């Protein structure tokens, strides 16, 4: 019987989220000032941190911690300009 752990689900959700963000920006369906783009990256990286720490993949977890910090900083900056159209 095939079983998937919750940690593996986090890993897959994170991977898909980051890839979707990259695909959307690469195909110009989103731009770098899109809150959706940054939320996808934040969610994906957070999920990948959980997965990476669980499996002891610390270099991967480190990269994703930085990814979360970058996405968070961008979202804070964008929220300071809420009067402007973001997406």
MDTraj code that builds the backbone (N, CA, C; nanometers):
import mdtraj as md
import numpy as np

residues = "UNK UNK UNK UNK UNK UNK UNK UNK UNK UNK UNK UNK UNK UNK UNK UNK UNK UNK UNK UNK UNK UNK UNK UNK UNK UNK UNK UNK UNK UNK UNK UNK UNK UNK UNK UNK UNK UNK UNK UNK UNK UNK UNK UNK UNK UNK UNK UNK UNK UNK UNK UNK UNK UNK UNK UNK UNK UNK UNK UNK UNK UNK UNK UNK UNK UNK UNK UNK UNK UNK UNK UNK UNK UNK UNK UNK UNK UNK UNK UNK UNK UNK UNK UNK UNK UNK UNK".split()
xyz = np.array([
    [0.0838, -0.1179, 0.0000],
    [0.0000, 0.0000, 0.0000],
    [0.0884, 0.1243, 0.0000],
    [0.0494, 0.2221, -0.0761],
    [0.1246, 0.3463, -0.0905],
    [0.0778, 0.4455, 0.0143],
    [0.1710, 0.5007, 0.0907],
    [0.1341, 0.6041, 0.1874],
    [0.2319, 0.7204, 0.1764],
    [0.1784, 0.8377, 0.1993],
    [0.2580, 0.9595, 0.1933],
    [0.2452, 1.0297, 0.3277],
    [0.3576, 1.0699, 0.3831],
    [0.3539, 1.1383, 0.5124],
    [0.3145, 1.2845, 0.4948],
    [0.2729, 1.3449, 0.6028],
    [0.2377, 1.4868, 0.6010],
    [0.3586, 1.5708, 0.5599],
    [0.4770, 1.5309, 0.6040],
    [0.6001, 1.6023, 0.5683],
    [0.6226, 1.5973, 0.4172],
    [0.5960, 1.4832, 0.3562],
    [0.6095, 1.4716, 0.2107],
    [0.5076, 1.5586, 0.1379],
    [0.3872, 1.5665, 0.1926],
    [0.2846, 1.6533, 0.1327],
    [0.3308, 1.7982, 0.1374],
    [0.3886, 1.8396, 0.2511],
    [0.4446, 1.9748, 0.2592],
    [0.5500, 1.9958, 0.1503],
    [0.6366, 1.8980, 0.1325],
    [0.7408, 1.9093, 0.0298],
    [0.6839, 1.9251, -0.1097],
    [0.5841, 1.8432, -0.1417],
    [0.5237, 1.8521, -0.2751],
    [0.4478, 1.9827, -0.2953],
    [0.3722, 2.0243, -0.1940],
    [0.2999, 2.1524, -0.2048],
    [0.3972, 2.2682, -0.2228],
    [0.5061, 2.2655, -0.1470],
    [0.6072, 2.3703, -0.1593],
    [0.6711, 2.3728, -0.2968],
    [0.7063, 2.2560, -0.3459],
    [0.7683, 2.2468, -0.4787],
    [0.6756, 2.2996, -0.5874],
    [0.5509, 2.2562, -0.5828],
    [0.4540, 2.3005, -0.6840],
    [0.4317, 2.4510, -0.6744],
    [0.4201, 2.5031, -0.5543],
    [0.3967, 2.6460, -0.5353],
    [0.5097, 2.7310, -0.5936],
    [0.6339, 2.6947, -0.5638],
    [0.7485, 2.7703, -0.6155],
    [0.7566, 2.7586, -0.7675],
    [0.7301, 2.6404, -0.8198],
    [0.7337, 2.6225, -0.9655],
    [0.6224, 2.7004, -1.0357],
    [0.5041, 2.7018, -0.9768],
    [0.3936, 2.7799, -1.0349],
    [0.4289, 2.9283, -1.0349],
    [0.4851, 2.9777, -0.9249],
    [0.5266, 3.1187, -0.9185],
    [0.6270, 3.1496, -1.0286],
    [0.7254, 3.0619, -1.0445],
    [0.8282, 3.0834, -1.1470],
    [0.7681, 3.0786, -1.2877],
    [0.6804, 2.9839, -1.3114],
    [0.6167, 2.9732, -1.4434],
    [0.5328, 3.0971, -1.4736],
    [0.4580, 3.1450, -1.3751],
    [0.3722, 3.2616, -1.3976],
    [0.4531, 3.3881, -1.4245],
    [0.5637, 3.4046, -1.3556],
    [0.6447, 3.5244, -1.3809],
    [0.7228, 3.5100, -1.5116],
    [0.7662, 3.3892, -1.5432],
    [0.8427, 3.3670, -1.6661],
    [0.7573, 3.3839, -1.7911],
    [0.6291, 3.3534, -1.7788],
    [0.5382, 3.3686, -1.8925],
    [0.4663, 3.5033, -1.8910],
    [0.5092, 3.5906, -1.7997],
    [0.4562, 3.7262, -1.7852],
    [0.3071, 3.7307, -1.7529],
    [0.2577, 3.6258, -1.6867],
    [0.1195, 3.6281, -1.6384],
    [0.1118, 3.7022, -1.5049],
    [0.2256, 3.7095, -1.4359],
    [0.2411, 3.7910, -1.3155],
    [0.3682, 3.8727, -1.3309],
    [0.3807, 3.9769, -1.2498],
    [0.5066, 4.0516, -1.2491],
    [0.5648, 4.0507, -1.1084],
    [0.6829, 4.1037, -1.0947],
    [0.7527, 4.0968, -0.9664],
    [0.6876, 4.1815, -0.8579],
    [0.5925, 4.2642, -0.8937],
    [0.5209, 4.3451, -0.7953],
    [0.3853, 4.2844, -0.7613],
    [0.3650, 4.1600, -0.8006],
    [0.2390, 4.0914, -0.7750],
    [0.2402, 4.0276, -0.6365],
    [0.1396, 4.0579, -0.5558],
    [0.1281, 3.9962, -0.4233],
    [0.1101, 3.8452, -0.4382],
    [0.0398, 3.8030, -0.5409],
    [0.0204, 3.6596, -0.5660],
    [0.1537, 3.5894, -0.5854],
    [0.2418, 3.6500, -0.6627],
    [0.3750, 3.5931, -0.6867],
    [0.4503, 3.5744, -0.5554],
    [0.4499, 3.6761, -0.4711],
    [0.5230, 3.6682, -0.3459],
    [0.4572, 3.5724, -0.2462],
    [0.3249, 3.5659, -0.2470],
    [0.2564, 3.4702, -0.1599],
    [0.2857, 3.3260, -0.2006],
    [0.2877, 3.3001, -0.3308],
    [0.3232, 3.1659, -0.3781],
    [0.4641, 3.1281, -0.3344],
    [0.5576, 3.2215, -0.3483],
    [0.6956, 3.1953, -0.3061],
    [0.7056, 3.1771, -0.1552],
    [0.6377, 3.2603, -0.0793],
    [0.6406, 3.2507, 0.0667],
    [0.5841, 3.1166, 0.1130],
    [0.4688, 3.0808, 0.0620],
    [0.4050, 2.9540, 0.0995],
    [0.4927, 2.8356, 0.0590],
    [0.5421, 2.8384, -0.0652],
    [0.6251, 2.7287, -0.1136],
    [0.7515, 2.7113, -0.0330],
    [0.8200, 2.8204, -0.0064],
    [0.9445, 2.8126, 0.0700],
    [0.9186, 2.7668, 0.2130],
    [0.8101, 2.8136, 0.2738],
    [0.7780, 2.7714, 0.4104],
    [0.7529, 2.6205, 0.4166],
    [0.6803, 2.5696, 0.3204],
    [0.6565, 2.4246, 0.3148],
    [0.7866, 2.3485, 0.2944],
    [0.8728, 2.3998, 0.2090],
    [0.9999, 2.3330, 0.1829],
    [1.0948, 2.3397, 0.3031],
    [1.0812, 2.4434, 0.3855],
    [1.1602, 2.4499, 0.5094],
    [1.1208, 2.3339, 0.6014],
    [0.9910, 2.3158, 0.6193],
    [0.9417, 2.2073, 0.7046],
    [0.9954, 2.0735, 0.6547],
    [0.9832, 2.0505, 0.5245],
    [1.0293, 1.9253, 0.4645],
    [1.1804, 1.9100, 0.4782],
    [1.2547, 2.0143, 0.4480],
    [1.3998, 2.0075, 0.4507],
    [1.4555, 1.9844, 0.5905],
    [1.4001, 2.0529, 0.6895],
    [1.4464, 2.0348, 0.8271],
    [1.4161, 1.8924, 0.8739],
    [1.2972, 1.8445, 0.8418],
    [1.2596, 1.7088, 0.8827],
    [1.3572, 1.6044, 0.8284],
    [1.3959, 1.6197, 0.7036],
    [1.4852, 1.5224, 0.6400],
    [1.6333, 1.5569, 0.6554],
    [1.6637, 1.6622, 0.7294],
    [1.8029, 1.6990, 0.7529],
    [1.8703, 1.7613, 0.6319],
    [1.7919, 1.8146, 0.5405],
    [1.8452, 1.8808, 0.4205],
    [1.8650, 2.0293, 0.4547],
    [1.9648, 2.0559, 0.5379],
    [1.9838, 2.1901, 0.5915],
    [2.0243, 2.2947, 0.4881],
    [2.1063, 2.2610, 0.3879],
    [2.1337, 2.3628, 0.2847],
    [2.0055, 2.4063, 0.2115],
    [1.9184, 2.3107, 0.1819],
    [1.7909, 2.3429, 0.1180],
    [1.7032, 2.4264, 0.2112],
    [1.6986, 2.3883, 0.3384],
    [1.6198, 2.4646, 0.4356],
    [1.6727, 2.6074, 0.4467],
    [1.8051, 2.6230, 0.4468],
    [1.8661, 2.7563, 0.4546],
    [1.8242, 2.8435, 0.3358],
    [1.8346, 2.7885, 0.2154],
    [1.7949, 2.8645, 0.0956],
    [1.6493, 2.9075, 0.1072],
    [1.5644, 2.8193, 0.1563],
    [1.4231, 2.8520, 0.1668],
    [1.3938, 2.9506, 0.2786],
    [1.4745, 2.9519, 0.3835],
    [1.4607, 3.0554, 0.4869],
    [1.4902, 3.1921, 0.4257],
    [1.5962, 3.1996, 0.3469],
    [1.6291, 3.3253, 0.2778],
    [1.5164, 3.3625, 0.1827],
    [1.4605, 3.2637, 0.1133],
    [1.3495, 3.2851, 0.0186],
    [1.2303, 3.3461, 0.0920],
    [1.1987, 3.2949, 0.2104],
    [1.0884, 3.3485, 0.2913],
    [1.1176, 3.4928, 0.3319],
    [1.2407, 3.5206, 0.3716],
    [1.2773, 3.6571, 0.4113],
    [1.2631, 3.7549, 0.2950],
    [1.3069, 3.7137, 0.1770],
    [1.2956, 3.8002, 0.0592],
    [1.1490, 3.8255, 0.0255],
    [1.0683, 3.7195, 0.0221],
    [0.9255, 3.7352, -0.0088],
    [0.8561, 3.8216, 0.0960],
    [0.8905, 3.7998, 0.2223],
    [0.8288, 3.8786, 0.3294],
    [0.8640, 4.0261, 0.3187],
    [0.9907, 4.0541, 0.2911],
    [1.0334, 4.1938, 0.2764],
    [0.9615, 4.2603, 0.1595],
    [0.9473, 4.1893, 0.0497],
    [0.8774, 4.2448, -0.0669],
    [0.7310, 4.2720, -0.0344],
    [0.6681, 4.1802, 0.0391],
    [0.5273, 4.1984, 0.0734],
    [0.5071, 4.3145, 0.1704],
    [0.5989, 4.3322, 0.2635],
    [0.5911, 4.4469, 0.3559],
    [0.6039, 4.5766, 0.2771],
    [0.7017, 4.5802, 0.1871],
    [0.7218, 4.6998, 0.1034],
    [0.5965, 4.7289, 0.0215],
    [0.5370, 4.6246, -0.0341],
    [0.4178, 4.6432, -0.1161],
    [0.2990, 4.6886, -0.0321],
    [0.2882, 4.6370, 0.0892],
    [0.1743, 4.6749, 0.1740],
    [0.1825, 4.8201, 0.2176],
    [0.3025, 4.8767, 0.2159],
    [0.3189, 5.0174, 0.2488],
    [0.2668, 5.1075, 0.1368],
    [0.2454, 5.0489, 0.0192],
    [0.1945, 5.1226, -0.0960],
    [0.0593, 5.0672, -0.1384],
    [-0.0267, 5.0384, -0.0410],
    [-0.1541, 4.9732, -0.0702],
    [-0.2465, 5.0556, -0.1600],
    [-0.2270, 5.1836, -0.1693],
    [-0.3107, 5.2650, -0.2554],
    [-0.2864, 5.2392, -0.4038],
    [-0.1737, 5.1772, -0.4340],
    [-0.1400, 5.1488, -0.5732],
    [-0.1916, 5.0116, -0.6124],
    [-0.2207, 4.9936, -0.7399],
    [-0.2644, 4.8638, -0.7920],
    [-0.1464, 4.7692, -0.7931],
    [-0.1601, 4.6496, -0.7337],
    [-0.0492, 4.5548, -0.7227],
    [-0.0550, 4.4501, -0.8331],
    [-0.1649, 4.3824, -0.8516],
    [-0.1768, 4.2756, -0.9536],
    [-0.2297, 4.3292, -1.0834],
])
top = md.Topology()
chain = top.add_chain()
for i, resn in enumerate(residues, 1):
    res = top.add_residue(resn, chain, resSeq=i)
    for name in ("N", "CA", "C"):
        top.add_atom(name, md.element.get_by_symbol(name[0]), res)
traj = md.Trajectory(xyz[None], top)
